Amino acid sequence: MPDIPYYRLLDRAAFASAKASVGEARRWLSKVLDRHPRRNDAVILLSEAVTNSVVHTRSAAIEVTVHADVDGRLLVTVTDEGADTVPGIPAQPVDDLSESGRGVHLIRALSARWGFTEERSRCSLWFVLKPVAPSCFRNGDLTA
């Protein structure tokens, strides 16, 4: 996980590894980040990360933590029991009509930093959001 000083824990929660948990996790984070300017981005990225855990691992539970620093940066971590593969960008381009394969692309595009760590039988995907979205997204230009 990133070594950024002064992060404080805002909240943590555990969710069953089930499709219904994706919506539960979104609602939980939306409440935790009630007035944060990047709440919507954080909720979208959490949704992608939890979905990946549900789909690609055999975890019984998924743990989520959210931290903030004094400047309003967010650190969101999703931890599961790992899988045979690690989080990454698909080698082949995603078809426009495909229902999957965009999660890590979104995390990479919207976050200031992201990554994953593996420890024993656990994998944690994390992302950091700055308090203000990148200018290309504020202006509606998603090609930057």
ROSE-4610 file (N, C-alpha, C; in Angstrom, 1 decimal, always signed):
// ROSE-4610
residu = [M/M/M/P/P/P/D/D/D/I/I/I/P/P/P/Y/Y/Y/Y/Y/Y/R/R/R/L/L/L/L/L/L/D/D/D/R/R/R/A/A/A/A/A/A/F/F/F/A/A/A/S/S/S/A/A/A/K/K/K/A/A/A/S/S/S/V/V/V/G/G/G/E/E/E/A/A/A/R/R/R/R/R/R/W/W/W/L/L/L/S/S/S/K/K/K/V/V/V/L/L/L/D/D/D/R/R/R/H/H/H/P/P/P/R/R/R/R/R/R/N/N/N/D/D/D/A/A/A/V/V/V/I/I/I/L/L/L/L/L/L/S/S/S/E/E/E/A/A/A/V/V/V/T/T/T/N/N/N/S/S/S/V/V/V/V/V/V/H/H/H/T/T/T/R/R/R/S/S/S/A/A/A/A/A/A/I/I/I/E/E/E/V/V/V/T/T/T/V/V/V/H/H/H/A/A/A/D/D/D/V/V/V/D/D/D/G/G/G/R/R/R/L/L/L/L/L/L/V/V/V/T/T/T/V/V/V/T/T/T/D/D/D/E/E/E/G/G/G/A/A/A/D/D/D/T/T/T/V/V/V/P/P/P/G/G/G/I/I/I/P/P/P/A/A/A/Q/Q/Q/P/P/P/V/V/V/D/D/D/D/D/D/L/L/L/S/S/S/E/E/E/S/S/S/G/G/G/R/R/R/G/G/G/V/V/V/H/H/H/L/L/L/I/I/I/R/R/R/A/A/A/L/L/L/S/S/S/A/A/A/R/R/R/W/W/W/G/G/G/F/F/F/T/T/T/E/E/E/E/E/E/R/R/R/S/S/S/R/R/R/C/C/C/S/S/S/L/L/L/W/W/W/F/F/F/V/V/V/L/L/L/K/K/K/P/P/P/V/V/V/A/A/A/P/P/P/S/S/S/C/C/C/F/F/F/R/R/R/N/N/N/G/G/G/D/D/D/L/L/L/T/T/T/A/A/A]
num = [1/1/1/2/2/2/3/3/3/4/4/4/5/5/5/6/6/6/7/7/7/8/8/8/9/9/9/10/10/10/11/11/11/12/12/12/13/13/13/14/14/14/15/15/15/16/16/16/17/17/17/18/18/18/19/19/19/20/20/20/21/21/21/22/22/22/23/23/23/24/24/24/25/25/25/26/26/26/27/27/27/28/28/28/29/29/29/30/30/30/31/31/31/32/32/32/33/33/33/34/34/34/35/35/35/36/36/36/37/37/37/38/38/38/39/39/39/40/40/40/41/41/41/42/42/42/43/43/43/44/44/44/45/45/45/46/46/46/47/47/47/48/48/48/49/49/49/50/50/50/51/51/51/52/52/52/53/53/53/54/54/54/55/55/55/56/56/56/57/57/57/58/58/58/59/59/59/60/60/60/61/61/61/62/62/62/63/63/63/64/64/64/65/65/65/66/66/66/67/67/67/68/68/68/69/69/69/70/70/70/71/71/71/72/72/72/73/73/73/74/74/74/75/75/75/76/76/76/77/77/77/78/78/78/79/79/79/80/80/80/81/81/81/82/82/82/83/83/83/84/84/84/85/85/85/86/86/86/87/87/87/88/88/88/89/89/89/90/90/90/91/91/91/92/92/92/93/93/93/94/94/94/95/95/95/96/96/96/97/97/97/98/98/98/99/99/99/100/100/100/101/101/101/102/102/102/103/103/103/104/104/104/105/105/105/106/106/106/107/107/107/108/108/108/109/109/109/110/110/110/111/111/111/112/112/112/113/113/113/114/114/114/115/115/115/116/116/116/117/117/117/118/118/118/119/119/119/120/120/120/121/121/121/122/122/122/123/123/123/124/124/124/125/125/125/126/126/126/127/127/127/128/128/128/129/129/129/130/130/130/131/131/131/132/132/132/133/133/133/134/134/134/135/135/135/136/136/136/137/137/137/138/138/138/139/139/139/140/140/140/141/141/141/142/142/142/143/143/143/144/144/144]
x = [+0.8/+0.0/+0.9/+0.3/+1.2/+1.6/+2.8/+3.4/+3.1/+1.9/+1.6/+1.2/+2.0/+1.8/+0.4/+0.0/-1.1/-2.5/-2.5/-3.8/-4.5/-5.8/-6.5/-7.7/-8.0/-9.1/-10.4/-11.2/-12.6/-13.5/-13.4/-14.3/-13.8/-14.3/-14.0/-15.2/-15.3/-16.5/-16.1/-16.9/-16.7/-18.0/-17.9/-19.0/-18.9/-20.0/-20.0/-19.6/-18.9/-18.5/-19.7/-20.5/-21.8/-22.1/-22.8/-23.1/-23.9/-24.8/-25.5/-24.6/-23.5/-22.5/-22.0/-21.9/-21.4/-22.3/-23.6/-24.5/-24.4/-24.3/-24.1/-22.9/-21.8/-20.5/-20.6/-21.3/-21.5/-22.3/-23.4/-24.2/-23.4/-22.6/-21.8/-20.8/-20.0/-19.0/-19.7/-20.8/-21.5/-21.8/-22.2/-22.5/-21.3/-20.2/-19.0/-18.4/-18.5/-17.9/-18.9/-20.0/-21.2/-20.9/-19.9/-19.7/-18.3/-17.7/-16.3/-16.5/-15.7/-15.8/-15.6/-14.9/-14.7/-15.5/-16.6/-17.4/-17.9/-18.4/-18.9/-17.9/-16.7/-15.6/-15.2/-15.1/-14.7/-15.7/-17.0/-18.0/-17.9/-17.7/-17.6/-16.4/-15.3/-14.1/-14.2/-14.8/-15.0/-15.9/-16.9/-17.8/-17.1/-16.2/-15.3/-14.4/-13.8/-12.9/-13.6/-14.8/-15.5/-16.1/-16.5/-17.0/-15.9/-14.7/-13.5/-13.3/-13.4/-13.2/-14.3/-15.5/-16.6/-16.4/-16.1/-16.0/-14.8/-13.6/-12.4/-11.7/-12.3/-11.7/-12.8/-12.3/-13.2/-13.3/-13.2/-13.2/-14.6/-14.6/-15.9/-16.3/-15.3/-15.6/-14.7/-15.1/-14.3/-14.2/-13.0/-12.9/-12.6/-13.2/-12.9/-12.6/-11.5/-11.2/-11.1/-11.4/-11.2/-10.6/-9.5/-8.7/-8.7/-8.5/-8.3/-7.1/-6.5/-5.4/-5.8/-5.0/-5.3/-5.7/-5.2/-5.5/-6.8/-7.4/-8.6/-8.4/-7.1/-6.9/-7.5/-8.0/-8.6/-7.8/-7.7/-7.1/-8.2/-8.6/-9.6/-8.9/-9.1/-8.4/-9.5/-9.4/-10.3/-9.5/-9.7/-8.9/-9.8/-9.2/-9.9/-8.9/-9.3/-8.5/-7.6/-7.5/-6.6/-7.2/-6.5/-6.9/-5.7/-6.0/-4.9/-4.2/-4.8/-4.3/-4.2/-3.6/-3.5/-4.2/-4.7/-5.4/-4.5/-5.1/-4.3/-5.1/-4.5/-5.2/-5.2/-6.4/-6.4/-5.4/-4.8/-3.8/-4.5/-5.7/-6.4/-7.3/-7.5/-8.5/-9.9/-10.6/-12.0/-12.9/-13.7/-14.7/-15.7/-16.2/-17.2/-18.4/-18.8/-20.1/-19.8/-18.6/-18.2/-18.8/-19.2/-19.8/-18.7/-17.5/-16.4/-15.1/-14.1/-12.8/-12.4/-13.2/-12.9/-12.6/-12.8/-12.6/-11.3/-10.2/-8.9/-8.6/-9.1/-8.9/-9.5/-10.7/-11.3/-10.5/-10.1/-9.3/-8.1/-7.4/-6.2/-6.4/-7.5/-7.8/-8.3/-9.0/-9.6/-8.7/-7.8/-7.1/-5.7/-5.2/-3.9/-2.8/-3.1/-2.2/-3.1/-2.6/-3.3/-2.3/-2.7/-1.8/-2.4/-1.6/-2.1/-0.9/-1.2/-0.2/-0.8/+0.1/-0.2/+0.5/-0.2/+0.4/-0.2/+0.6/+0.1/-1.1/-2.2/-3.4/-4.4/-3.8/-4.7/-4.1/-5.1/-4.7/-5.4/-4.7/-5.4/-5.2/-6.2/-6.2/-6.5/-5.7/-5.9/-5.8/-6.5/-6.4/-6.5/-5.8/-5.8/-6.4/-7.3/-8.0/-7.6/-7.2/-6.9/-8.3/-8.3/-9.6/-10.3/-9.5/-10.1/-9.8/-10.8/-10.7/-9.7/-9.0/-8.1/-8.9/-8.2/-8.9/-9.5/-9.0/-9.6/-10.9/-11.2/-12.5/-13.5/-12.9/-13.8/-14.3/-13.5/-13.9/-14.7/-14.9/-15.7/-14.9/-13.6/-12.7/-12.1/-12.7/-12.2/-11.1/-10.6/-9.6/-8.2/-8.0/-6.7/-6.0]
y = [-1.2/+0.0/+1.2/+2.3/+3.5/+4.0/+4.5/+5.0/+6.5/+6.9/+8.3/+8.6/+9.6/+9.9/+10.6/+10.5/+11.2/+10.7/+9.5/+8.9/+8.5/+8.8/+8.3/+7.4/+6.4/+5.5/+6.2/+6.2/+6.8/+5.7/+4.5/+3.4/+2.1/+1.0/-0.3/-1.2/-2.1/-3.0/-4.2/-5.3/-6.6/-6.9/-7.5/-7.9/-9.3/-10.0/-11.4/-11.3/-12.3/-12.4/-12.8/-11.9/-12.2/-10.9/-11.1/-10.0/-8.9/-9.3/-8.3/-7.4/-7.9/-7.1/-5.9/-5.9/-4.8/-3.5/-3.7/-2.6/-2.2/-3.1/-2.8/-2.0/-2.4/-1.7/-0.3/-0.1/+1.2/+2.1/+1.6/+2.4/+2.8/+1.8/+2.0/+3.2/+3.1/+4.1/+5.4/+5.5/+6.7/+7.4/+6.7/+7.3/+7.7/+6.9/+7.3/+8.6/+8.7/+9.9/+11.0/+11.0/+11.9/+13.2/+14.0/+15.3/+15.4/+14.4/+14.4/+14.7/+15.6/+16.0/+14.8/+13.8/+12.6/+11.4/+11.6/+10.5/+9.7/+10.3/+9.5/+8.7/+9.3/+8.5/+7.4/+7.6/+6.5/+5.4/+5.7/+4.7/+3.9/+4.5/+3.8/+2.8/+3.4/+2.5/+1.4/+1.7/+0.6/-0.5/-0.1/-1.0/-1.9/-1.4/-2.2/-3.1/-2.6/-3.5/-4.6/-4.3/-5.4/-6.4/-5.9/-6.8/-7.8/-7.2/-8.1/-9.1/-8.8/-9.7/-10.8/-10.4/-11.4/-12.3/-11.8/-12.6/-13.4/-12.9/-13.5/-14.3/-14.2/-15.0/-15.9/-16.8/-17.7/-17.2/-16.0/-15.4/-15.6/-15.8/-15.9/-14.5/-13.6/-12.2/-11.3/-10.0/-9.0/-7.9/-7.4/-6.3/-5.0/-4.0/-2.6/-1.7/-0.9/+0.2/+1.5/+2.6/+3.9/+4.8/+5.4/+6.4/+7.7/+8.8/+10.1/+10.8/+11.7/+12.5/+13.9/+14.7/+16.1/+16.9/+16.6/+17.3/+16.8/+15.8/+15.3/+14.1/+13.7/+12.5/+11.3/+10.4/+9.2/+8.0/+7.0/+5.7/+4.7/+4.0/+2.9/+1.6/+0.6/-0.7/-1.8/-2.7/-3.8/-5.1/-5.9/-7.1/-8.3/-9.3/-10.6/-11.7/-12.9/-14.1/-14.5/-13.6/-13.8/-14.7/-14.8/-15.6/-16.2/-16.9/-17.5/-16.4/-15.3/-14.1/-12.9/-11.9/-10.6/-9.5/-8.5/-7.4/-6.8/-6.5/-5.9/-5.5/-4.9/-4.5/-5.7/-6.0/-7.2/-7.0/-8.1/-8.0/-7.6/-8.1/-7.8/-6.6/-5.7/-4.6/-5.1/-4.4/-4.8/-4.4/-5.3/-5.1/-4.1/-3.2/-2.1/-2.7/-3.9/-4.5/-5.4/-5.6/-6.5/-6.0/-6.9/-6.5/-6.5/-6.9/-6.9/-6.4/-6.3/-5.9/-4.5/-3.6/-2.2/-1.7/-2.6/-2.2/-1.6/-2.3/-1.7/-0.5/-0.5/+0.7/+1.9/+1.8/+2.9/+3.3/+2.3/+2.6/+3.4/+2.9/+3.5/+5.0/+5.2/+6.5/+7.5/+7.1/+8.1/+8.3/+7.4/+7.5/+8.2/+8.8/+9.4/+8.3/+7.2/+6.1/+4.9/+3.7/+2.5/+1.3/+0.2/-0.9/-2.1/-3.1/-4.2/-4.8/-5.5/-6.2/-7.6/-8.5/-9.9/-10.3/-10.8/-11.3/-12.6/-13.6/-15.0/-15.3/-15.5/-15.9/-14.7/-13.5/-12.3/-11.4/-10.7/-9.7/-8.4/-7.3/-6.0/-5.1/-4.7/-3.7/-2.4/-1.4/+0.0/+1.0/+2.1/+3.3/+4.6/+5.6/+6.9/+7.9/+8.7/+9.8/+11.1/+12.0/+13.4/+14.1/+15.1/+15.8/+16.4/+16.6/+17.2/+16.2/+16.0/+15.1/+15.7/+14.8/+15.3/+16.2/+17.3/+18.3/+17.7/+16.6/+16.0/+15.5/+15.0/+14.5/+15.6/+16.7/+17.8/+18.5/+18.5/+19.2/+18.3/+17.1/+16.2/+15.5/+15.8/+15.2/+13.9/+12.8/+11.5/+10.9/+11.6/+11.1/+11.4/+12.3/+12.8/+11.6]
z = [+0.0/+0.0/+0.0/-0.5/-0.6/+0.8/+0.9/+2.1/+2.1/+2.5/+2.6/+4.0/+4.6/+6.0/+6.3/+7.5/+8.1/+7.6/+7.0/+6.7/+8.0/+8.1/+9.3/+8.8/+9.6/+9.2/+9.3/+8.3/+8.3/+8.7/+8.1/+8.4/+7.7/+8.2/+7.5/+7.6/+6.7/+6.6/+5.9/+6.2/+5.5/+4.9/+3.7/+2.9/+2.4/+2.3/+1.8/+0.3/-0.1/-1.5/-2.4/-2.7/-3.4/-4.3/-5.4/-6.3/-5.5/-4.6/-3.9/-3.0/-2.7/-1.8/-2.6/-3.9/-4.6/-4.3/-4.4/-4.1/-2.6/-1.7/-0.3/-0.1/-0.7/-0.5/-1.1/-2.2/-2.8/-1.8/-1.3/-0.4/+0.9/+1.4/+2.6/+2.4/+1.3/+1.0/+0.7/+0.0/-0.2/+1.1/+2.1/+3.4/+4.1/+4.0/+4.7/+4.1/+2.8/+2.2/+1.8/+2.6/+2.4/+1.7/+2.1/+1.5/+0.9/+0.7/+0.0/-1.5/-2.0/-3.5/-4.4/-4.0/-4.9/-4.5/-3.8/-3.4/-4.5/-5.6/-6.7/-7.4/-7.6/-8.2/-7.3/-6.0/-5.1/-5.1/-5.1/-5.2/-6.5/-7.6/-8.9/-8.8/-8.3/-8.3/-7.3/-6.2/-5.2/-5.8/-6.5/-7.2/-8.1/-8.9/-9.8/-9.1/-8.0/-7.2/-6.5/-5.9/-5.2/-6.2/-7.4/-8.4/-8.8/-9.0/-9.4/-8.3/-7.1/-6.0/-6.0/-6.2/-6.3/-7.5/-8.6/-9.9/-10.0/-9.5/-9.8/-8.7/-7.5/-6.3/-5.8/-4.9/-4.1/-2.7/-2.4/-1.1/-0.5/+0.8/+1.6/+1.9/+2.2/+2.5/+1.9/+1.7/+1.2/+2.2/+2.5/+3.5/+2.7/+3.2/+2.6/+3.7/+3.5/+4.4/+3.6/+4.3/+3.6/+4.6/+4.1/+4.9/+4.2/+5.0/+4.4/+5.1/+4.3/+4.9/+5.1/+5.7/+6.1/+4.9/+3.7/+2.5/+1.8/+2.3/+1.6/+0.7/+0.5/-0.3/+0.3/-0.5/+0.0/-0.4/+0.5/+0.2/+0.5/-0.5/-0.4/-0.7/+0.1/+0.0/+0.0/-0.9/-1.0/-0.9/+0.1/+0.4/+0.3/-0.4/-0.6/-0.3/-0.6/-0.3/-1.5/-2.4/-3.6/-4.6/-5.7/-6.8/-7.6/-8.6/-9.4/-10.3/-10.4/-11.2/-10.3/-10.8/-10.0/-10.8/-10.1/-10.8/-11.8/-13.0/-14.1/-15.3/-16.2/-17.5/-18.4/-19.0/-19.9/-21.1/-21.5/-22.6/-23.9/-24.2/-25.4/-25.1/-26.1/-25.9/-25.7/-24.9/-24.5/-25.7/-26.1/-27.1/-26.6/-27.5/-27.0/-26.4/-26.8/-26.2/-25.1/-24.7/-23.6/-22.3/-21.5/-20.1/-19.1/-19.4/-18.4/-19.0/-18.1/-18.6/-18.5/-17.9/-17.8/-16.4/-15.4/-14.0/-13.7/-14.0/-13.7/-14.5/-15.8/-16.6/-15.9/-15.4/-14.7/-13.4/-12.7/-11.5/-11.8/-12.9/-13.3/-13.8/-14.5/-15.1/-14.1/-13.1/-12.2/-10.9/-10.6/-9.4/-9.6/-8.5/-8.6/-8.6/-7.8/-7.7/-7.4/-7.8/-7.5/-7.5/-7.0/-7.0/-6.2/-6.0/-5.2/-4.4/-3.4/-2.6/-2.3/-2.3/-1.9/-0.7/+0.3/+1.5/+1.9/+1.9/+2.2/+1.3/+1.9/+1.0/+0.9/+0.9/+0.7/-0.3/-1.0/-2.0/-1.7/-1.7/-1.5/-2.7/-3.3/-4.3/-3.7/-3.9/-3.3/-4.4/-4.1/-5.0/-4.1/-4.6/-4.0/-4.9/-4.3/-5.0/-4.4/-5.3/-4.8/-4.6/-3.8/-3.5/-4.8/-5.8/-7.0/-8.2/-9.0/-10.2/-11.2/-11.9/-13.0/-14.0/-14.5/-15.3/-16.5/-17.1/-18.3/-18.0/-16.8/-16.4/-16.0/-15.4/-15.0/-16.3/-17.3/-18.6/-19.5/-19.1/-20.0/-21.1/-21.1/-22.2/-21.6/-22.0/-21.5/-22.3/-23.3/-24.2/-23.7/-22.8/-22.3/-21.5]
